[in-house]
Amino acid sequence: MTISTKPRTTKKAQLTKLLGAKAGADIATLSDKLGWQHHTTRAAMSDLCKDGFTIIGTKPSDGGLAKYRIHSEPAATSEVSNGA
């Protein structure tokens, strides 16, 4: 008997999807949806930046929470041939 399992979505993929929304999301919302503490969410966003993502934050003029979203993703890496 074979048990099929669906592929697991990583937290990084979930974060990327949430930050990819046009409206973006604030730290509290991201933390709540991912089950993380705020500092963990900020650290994961920092890791995305290290991976080549550009994340921009906007603070509303009414003094609400800053919203963050992905502005650009890393450039696709070209495959290097072995030249064998």
N, C-alpha and C positions, 0 to 999 in steps of 0.2 A: 504494500500500500504506500502511495506517495502522498506526502502532505505538501500542499502548495502554500507558499507564503508570499505575500506581496512585499515588494521592496520597501524598506524602511526609509522614511524621509528624515534626513539629518536635521539637527537644530540649525546648523549653518544654512541649509537650504531653506528652512522655514523663515529664518531671519532675512535672508536675501529676498524671499517672496514678499514678506511684509514691508520691507524697505523699498521694494520695487513698485509698490502702489503709487499712483500719481499723487495722491494726497499725502503720502508718507505716513509716519506714525511717531508718537511721542514715546519717551523712554518707559513711562508707566504702562502704556498699552503693550509695548513690545515685551516688557518683563512679565506682564500678566499672561499674555498669550503663550509665552515660552516657558513659563514656570521658573523664571530666573529672578535673582535679586538685581537691583538697578545697576550696581557696579559690574556685575557679570555681563549684563547687556551692553554696557558701554565698552567693556573689554572686547567683547565679540565684534562690536562695530569697528573697533580699532584694528582687530585682526583682519577684517574685510578690507580696510584701507591698506594694510600691509600686503594683502593679496592683489592689490591693484584696483579695487573699487574706489570710486570717488563718491563720498557721501556728503550731502549738503544739509545744513540745518537752517530752518527759518523760524524766527520767533514772531508770533503775531503781535500787532501793535496794541491789542487790548490787554497784553500782559499774560496771555495764556501760556501753556507749555510749548516749548520748542518742538517742532516736528522735523523729523529726519527722513531723507529718502535717497535712493541711489541715483546719482546724476549720470554716472558712466561706469561701465563694467570694464574689467581688464581686457586688453587686446588679446585676441586669440594667439596662442603660441604656435609657431610654425613647427612642423615635424622636421627633425634633423635626420637625414639618412645616414646610415652607417658607412656608406661608401665602400663596402666590402668587395 
